[in-house]
């Protein structure tokens, strides 16, 4: 089942692990120990894990007793999970990577309670781009004052992208079976693309947001990062409160929030209609990967229709809205946060100015802009939010309705950039905003690799490229089935060669 266990971690899926637990071929304790051993050996270089949970092995032994008795408590019983450090896990600080919240340890977030109820073994907190990459206009993804610089397992001088940096890098390096990320705009799908794994951003509102340090409740959503689409589907169903049934497709019943029961009959690609969005900023090497993916879809029976999508106007309204929402919601979060940290954003800005590490790599321009943003009841803010949402939904809904599309496919992001604290992140491709602002589900999955161009600052080896499928709001499971079909006919993921 899992030859040499450590060698089998990369290819293991939640169903295959559950089958091994059920057959007595593998214990949860052995699995958790294998992941913890890899963290111990590899993470000093990768910096994906901010904190390890001391009770993980006790929980693993409890899970083993349930499996021996034939009474697992849920669909994730015994499955190791890392949780991004902007999501509360009781007994551990929730710092968002900031020294200002080093002693703030709130109770479990709502989604963590659902993971625990399903039997998941929370093994620790994942590093992230500090303050979910919303502190500076020139930040370098993956850096936090508490966690240091998280590195891309495919090329250690490259960023893992942000802000769910540690979540994606840990999954890629097989330091956990599953990680939970969150995004406001691209922070699940972009790091999944850069690290060569699967990242699923659910329909906005389908996963409870209570217990997540906010940027904007209008866009924030948590979701799974995994090596396989089937794992993302199972974890999403738990997060969304669905009924999980091992006999159903994906092991998930088509009931519960966000699943309208629109599964296909027959092959999931036969007759599928996909809109092809070719983003600005692509180059010949990326186009080769994207075209190979499209060719696989066409060979699998999908019908492809080229569609233009312009999101420039969306982005112009999104940022002013986010600045107001961030100031308002973070003030409320800090006022109620346990520990002795700052009680509002103004105090947080002052803390950073006085701290000897927080501003060592880059500044806090976004914080300062948020402090100056209009209040949440300002008519100008309300126009920005309403306009951004309307434009984003029109950009996706109009072509999907006009052409009867099941999904839109596009390139997720540029390949991982070089870690550079002077210049910050350097991605040229932007496709995440439409789904983020509209609230549509989106999934990035591996599509292939490109090599850094000759003369680049760092002649890295092959770097992963992901493609994103964007679905209809509420059509999460239909989108996951399409992604699984693409994964099966075009298997492009591979483990980092050095890990």
C-alpha positions in Angstrom: 0.0 0.0 0.0 2.6 2.5 1.1 6.0 0.9 0.3 8.6 2.2 2.8 5.9 4.6 4.1 8.1 7.7 3.7 8.5 7.0 -0.1 4.7 6.5 -0.4 3.6 9.7 1.3 3.7 11.7 -1.9 1.2 9.4 -3.8 -1.1 8.6 -0.8 -4.7 9.9 -0.9 -7.2 10.1 1.9 -9.1 7.1 0.5 -6.0 5.0 0.2 -4.9 5.9 3.8 -8.3 5.1 5.1 -8.3 1.7 3.4 -4.8 1.0 4.9 -6.1 2.0 8.4 -9.2 -0.2 7.9 -7.1 -3.2 6.8 -4.6 -2.8 9.6 -1.8 -2.2 7.1 -0.9 1.2 8.6 -1.5 2.9 11.9 -2.4 6.5 12.3 0.5 6.8 14.8 3.0 5.6 12.2 1.6 8.0 9.6 1.7 11.0 11.9 5.2 10.1 13.0 6.4 9.9 9.4 5.1 13.4 8.7 6.6 14.8 11.9 9.9 13.2 11.1 9.9 14.8 7.7 9.1 18.2 9.3 12.0 17.7 11.8 14.5 16.9 9.0 13.4 19.1 6.2 11.6 22.1 7.6 14.6 23.9 9.0 15.4 24.7 5.4 11.9 25.1 4.1 10.4 27.0 7.0 6.8 25.9 6.3 5.7 25.2 9.9 5.4 27.9 12.5 4.3 25.7 15.4 3.9 22.0 16.0 1.0 20.8 18.1 2.2 18.8 21.1 -1.0 16.6 21.3 -0.8 15.3 17.7 0.6 11.9 18.7 -1.9 11.5 21.5 -4.7 12.2 19.0 -3.1 9.7 16.6 -3.2 6.9 19.3 -6.8 7.8 20.0 -7.6 7.4 16.3 -5.9 4.1 16.2 -8.1 2.8 18.9 -11.2 3.9 17.0 -9.9 2.2 13.8 -9.1 -1.1 15.7 -12.7 -1.0 17.1 -14.1 -0.4 13.5 -15.5 2.9 14.7 -13.7 5.8 13.0 -15.4 9.1 14.0 -15.5 10.7 10.5 -14.1 10.9 7.0 -10.8 12.4 8.1 -10.2 10.2 11.0 -6.4 9.9 11.3 -5.6 12.3 8.5 -2.8 14.8 9.4 -3.6 18.4 8.7 -1.6 21.7 8.9 -3.6 24.9 9.4 -2.5 28.3 8.2 -1.6 30.6 11.0 -4.3 33.1 10.5 -6.9 30.4 11.5 -7.4 29.7 15.2 -6.3 26.3 16.6 -6.8 26.1 20.4 -3.7 25.6 22.4 -1.5 27.4 19.8 -1.0 31.1 19.1 -2.7 32.6 16.0 -0.1 35.1 15.0 -0.6 35.8 11.3 3.2 35.6 11.4 3.4 38.9 13.4 5.3 39.3 16.7 2.4 41.6 17.7 0.2 38.6 18.3 2.8 36.2 19.6 0.8 35.5 22.8 -2.7 35.5 21.2 -4.2 32.0 21.5 -7.9 32.1 20.7 -10.2 29.0 20.7 -10.7 26.8 17.7 -12.1 28.5 14.5 -15.4 27.0 13.4 -13.8 25.2 10.5 -11.2 23.7 12.8 -14.0 22.3 15.0 -15.4 20.7 11.8 -12.0 19.2 11.0 -11.7 17.8 14.5 -15.3 16.4 14.5 -14.3 14.5 11.2 -11.3 13.0 13.0 -8.5 15.1 11.5 -5.2 15.2 13.4 -4.1 18.8 13.6 -0.3 18.6 13.6 0.6 22.3 13.6 0.3 25.8 12.2 1.7 26.7 8.8 3.9 29.7 8.0 2.4 32.4 5.8 3.1 35.7 4.2 2.7 37.9 7.2 -0.7 39.5 7.7 -1.8 37.4 4.7 0.3 39.6 2.3 -1.8 42.7 3.1 0.9 44.7 5.0 3.1 46.0 2.2 2.8 46.9 -1.5 6.2 45.3 -2.1 6.3 42.3 0.2 8.1 39.1 -0.6 5.7 36.2 -0.3 6.4 33.6 2.3 8.2 35.9 4.8 6.9 36.4 8.3 8.6 37.9 11.3 7.9 34.8 13.4 8.4 32.1 10.7 11.2 33.6 8.6 11.3 33.0 4.9 9.3 30.0 3.7 10.9 28.5 0.5 9.6 26.8 -2.6 10.5 23.1 -2.4 11.0 23.0 -6.2 13.7 25.8 -6.0 14.9 27.0 -2.7 15.7 30.5 -3.9 12.2 31.0 -5.1 9.1 32.1 -3.1 6.2 29.7 -2.6 3.9 32.6 -3.5 1.4 33.9 -1.0 -0.2 34.2 1.3 -0.9 30.5 2.1 2.8 29.9 1.5 3.6 27.4 4.2 0.4 25.5 3.5 1.3 24.9 -0.2 5.0 24.3 0.3 4.4 21.8 3.1 1.9 19.8 1.0 4.4 19.9 -2.0 7.2 18.5 0.2 5.0 15.9 1.8 5.2 17.3 5.3 1.5 16.8 5.7 -1.4 15.1 3.9 -3.5 18.2 3.8 -3.1 21.9 4.6 -5.8 24.5 5.1 -5.2 27.8 3.4 -7.2 31.0 3.1 -7.5 33.6 0.5 -8.9 37.1 -0.2 -7.6 37.2 -3.7 -5.4 34.4 -5.0 -3.8 33.3 -1.7 -4.9 29.6 -2.1 -4.6 29.2 -5.9 -1.4 31.2 -6.5 0.8 29.3 -4.0 -0.7 26.0 -5.1 0.4 26.9 -8.7 3.9 28.0 -7.6 4.4 24.8 -5.5 2.9 22.4 -8.0 -0.1 21.2 -5.9 -3.9 21.5 -5.8 -5.5 24.5 -4.2 -9.3 24.9 -4.0 -11.0 28.2 -3.2 -14.6 27.4 -2.5 -17.7 29.5 -3.2 -17.6 32.5 -0.9 -19.6 31.8 2.2 -19.6 28.0 1.9 -17.0 27.6 4.6 -17.5 29.4 8.0 -15.2 32.3 8.5 -15.4 32.7 12.3 -12.0 32.4 13.9 -10.0 33.6 10.8 -8.0 36.8 11.2 -9.9 39.0 8.6 -9.0 41.1 5.6 -12.5 41.3 4.2 -15.5 39.2 5.0 -16.8 40.1 1.5 -14.0 38.0 0.0 -12.2 35.9 2.7 -12.7 32.2 2.4 -10.7 29.1 3.6 -10.1 26.0 1.6 -7.9 22.9 1.2 -4.5 22.5 -0.4 -3.6 18.9 -1.3 -1.6 16.8 -3.7 -4.7 15.2 -5.2 -8.1 16.6 -6.3 -10.0 13.8 -4.5 -8.5 14.9 -1.2 -9.5 18.5 -1.8 -13.1 17.4 -2.5 -13.3 15.4 0.7 -11.8 18.1 2.9 -13.9 20.8 1.3 -17.1 18.7 2.1 -16.0 18.5 5.7 -15.3 22.3 5.9 -18.6 23.1 4.3 -20.6 20.8 6.6 -21.6 18.2 3.9 -22.5 14.6 4.5 -19.6 12.4 3.4 -20.2 8.9 2.1 -17.4 6.6 1.1 -19.6 5.0 -1.6 -20.3 8.3 -3.5 -18.1 9.9 -6.1 -15.1 11.4 -4.4 -16.4 9.8 -1.3 -18.7 12.8 -1.0 -22.5 12.9 -1.1 -23.9 15.6 -3.4 -25.8 17.2 -0.5 -25.0 20.0 1.8 -24.0 23.7 1.4 -22.7 24.6 -2.0 -23.6 21.4 -3.8 -26.7 21.6 -5.9 -26.5 18.0 -7.1 -25.4 18.8 -10.6 -23.0 15.9 -11.1 -22.7 14.7 -14.7 -23.9 11.3 -15.9 -21.2 9.4 -17.8 -17.7 10.7 -18.3 -17.1 14.0 -16.7 -15.5 15.6 -19.7 -17.8 14.2 -22.4 -19.6 17.2 -23.7 -18.2 19.6 -21.1 -18.0 23.2 -22.4 -15.1 25.2 -21.1 -14.3 28.8 -21.8 -10.6 29.5 -22.5 -9.3 32.7 -21.0 -5.8 33.5 -22.2 -4.4 36.0 -19.7 -2.1 39.0 -20.4 1.5 38.5 -19.2 1.9 35.0 -20.5 5.0 33.9 -22.5 5.9 31.2 -25.0 7.0 28.7 -22.3 3.8 29.1 -20.3 1.7 29.0 -23.5 3.2 25.5 -24.3 2.1 24.2 -20.9 -1.4 25.8 -21.2 -1.9 24.5 -24.8 -0.9 21.0 -23.8 -3.5 21.1 -21.1 -6.1 22.4 -23.5 -5.2 19.6 -26.0 -5.7 17.0 -23.2 -9.1 18.5 -22.5 -10.2 18.4 -26.1 -8.9 14.8 -26.5 -11.0 13.9 -23.4 -14.2 15.2 -25.0 -14.4 18.8 -23.8 -15.5 21.6 -26.1 -13.3 24.7 -25.8 -14.5 28.2 -26.6 -12.1 31.2 -26.5 -13.5 34.0 -24.4 -12.1 37.4 -23.5 -12.1 38.5 -19.9 -11.0 42.0 -18.8 -10.7 42.5 -15.0 -8.8 45.8 -15.0 -11.9 47.7 -13.9 -12.6 45.2 -11.2 -9.2 45.6 -9.6 -9.6 49.4 -9.7 -12.6 49.1 -7.3 -11.4 46.1 -5.3 -8.5 47.6 -3.5 -10.3 50.8 -2.2 -13.0 48.5 -0.9 -10.5 46.1 0.8 -8.7 48.9 2.6 -11.9 50.1 4.3 -13.0 46.5 5.1 -9.6 45.6 6.5 -9.4 48.6 8.8 -12.9 48.0 10.1 -12.7 44.2 10.5 -9.2 44.1 11.9 -10.0 46.7 14.5 -12.9 44.5 15.7 -10.7 41.4 15.7 -7.8 43.0 17.6 -10.2 44.5 20.2 -11.4 41.1 21.1 -8.2 39.1 20.6 -6.8 37.3 23.7 -3.3 38.2 24.8 -1.6 41.6 25.3 -1.2 42.6 21.7 -2.3 45.8 20.0 -6.1 46.6 20.3 -6.5 48.4 17.0 -4.7 49.0 13.7 -3.3 52.3 14.8 -1.6 50.5 17.7 -0.4 47.7 15.4 1.2 50.3 13.1 3.0 51.8 16.1 4.1 48.3 17.3 5.7 47.6 13.9 7.5 50.9 13.9 9.0 50.2 17.3 9.9 46.6 16.6 13.4 45.7 15.5 12.4 43.0 13.1 8.9 43.6 11.7 9.9 46.2 9.1 13.4 44.8 8.4 12.4 43.4 5.0 9.6 45.7 3.8 7.2 48.3 5.1 3.6 48.6 6.0 2.2 50.8 3.3 -1.1 48.8 3.1 -1.6 49.3 6.8 -1.1 53.0 6.5 -3.4 53.2 3.5 -6.1 51.3 5.4 -5.8 53.7 8.4 -6.6 56.5 6.0 -9.4 54.7 4.2 -13.0 56.0 4.6 -15.3 54.3 7.2 -17.5 51.3 6.4 -20.6 53.4 6.0 -19.0 55.8 3.6 -21.0 56.1 0.3 -17.7 56.1 -1.8 -16.7 52.8 -0.1 -20.1 51.3 -0.7 -20.0 52.2 -4.4 -16.5 50.6 -4.7 -17.7 47.3 -3.2 -20.9 47.2 -5.2 -19.2 48.1 -8.4 -16.3 45.6 -7.9 -18.8 42.7 -7.2 -21.0 43.6 -10.1 -18.2 43.9 -12.6 -16.5 40.6 -11.4 -19.8 38.7 -11.6 -20.5 40.1 -15.1 -17.0 39.2 -16.3 -17.6 35.5 -15.4 -21.4 35.1 -15.6 -21.9 36.7 -19.0 -19.6 34.4 -21.0 -20.7 31.4 -19.0 -24.3 32.1 -19.7 -23.9 33.1 -23.3 -21.9 30.0 -24.2 -23.5 27.5 -21.7 -20.1 27.0 -20.1 -19.5 24.5 -17.3 -16.3 26.3 -16.3 -13.6 28.7 -17.4 -10.0 27.6 -17.7 -7.0 29.9 -17.5 -3.4 30.0 -16.3 -3.2 30.5 -12.6 -0.1 32.7 -12.2 3.5 33.3 -13.3 6.1 30.7 -12.1 7.6 31.3 -8.7 9.7 34.4 -8.5 13.2 34.8 -7.0 13.2 35.8 -3.3 14.1 39.5 -3.5 13.5 41.8 -0.5 14.4 44.9 -2.5 12.0 44.3 -5.3 9.3 42.1 -3.7 7.1 39.7 -5.7 7.3 39.9 -9.5 4.4 38.0 -11.0 3.0 39.2 -14.3 -0.1 37.1 -14.7 -3.3 38.1 -12.9 -6.3 35.8 -13.1 -7.4 35.4 -9.5 -9.3 38.6 -9.0 -12.5 37.8 -10.9 -13.4 34.7 -8.9 -12.2 36.3 -5.7 -14.4 39.3 -6.0 -17.4 37.5 -7.6 -17.3 34.7 -5.0 -17.1 31.9 -7.5 -15.2 28.7 -6.7 -11.8 28.2 -8.3 -9.3 25.4 -8.3 -5.7 25.4 -9.4 -4.1 22.2 -10.3 -0.7 21.3 -11.8 -0.4 21.6 -15.5 3.4 21.3 -16.2 6.7 23.0 -15.7 8.8 25.8 -17.2 12.5 26.6 -16.9 13.6 30.0 -15.8 14.9 31.9 -18.9 18.6 32.2 -19.7 20.0 35.2 -18.0 17.4 35.2 -15.2 18.6 36.3 -11.8 18.5 32.6 -10.7 18.7 29.8 -13.3 16.3 27.6 -11.4 15.3 24.1 -12.5 11.8 23.3 -13.7 9.2 25.5 -12.0 5.6 24.4 -11.7 2.8 26.1 -13.6 -0.9 25.6 -12.6 -4.1 26.1 -14.5 -7.3 27.4 -12.8 -10.8 26.2 -13.4 -13.4 28.7 -12.4 -16.9 27.4 -11.7 -20.4 28.8 -11.0 -21.2 30.0 -7.5 -22.5 27.1 -5.6 -21.2 24.6 -8.1 -18.2 23.5 -6.1 -18.6 19.7 -6.5 -19.3 20.0 -10.2 -16.0 22.0 -10.5 -14.1 19.5 -8.5 -15.3 16.6 -10.7 -14.1 18.5 -13.8 -10.7 19.1 -12.1 -10.5 15.4 -11.2 -11.2 14.4 -14.7 -8.4 16.8 -16.0 -6.0 15.5 -13.4 -6.6 11.9 -14.6 -6.1 12.6 -18.3 -3.3 15.1 -17.8 -1.3 14.1 -14.7 1.3 16.8 -14.4 2.2 16.9 -10.8 5.6 15.6 -9.6 7.3 15.7 -6.3 10.2 18.2 -5.7 13.3 16.4 -6.7 15.3 17.5 -3.7 12.7 16.5 -1.1 
